[in-house]
Amino acid sequence: MKTHVIFGWILMLIGAALWVYGYFVTGHPTVIDWKSDTPSWVAEYLPNLESEIGMVLVFIAMVPMYWPAKQ
């Protein structure tokens, strides 16, 4: 595996761990008011700032994992 793919997987694991932590622990208030702007099921998955940051890290981790390799 290339190093950028390994970096992506590590970033994804950190983001997932942070999201799980934020999902189960009461933390800081969210940046976006999910309850008024989105359906209720979205607001349940992003209850605080920690879960938002974890989800952002998971999405950012997809870039190095799936970026086309140089040939």
Secondary structure, 3 states (H helix, E strand, C coil): CCHHHHHHHHHHHHHHHHHHHHHHCCCCCCCCCHHHHCCHHHHHHCCCHHHHHHHHHHHHHHHHHHCCCCC
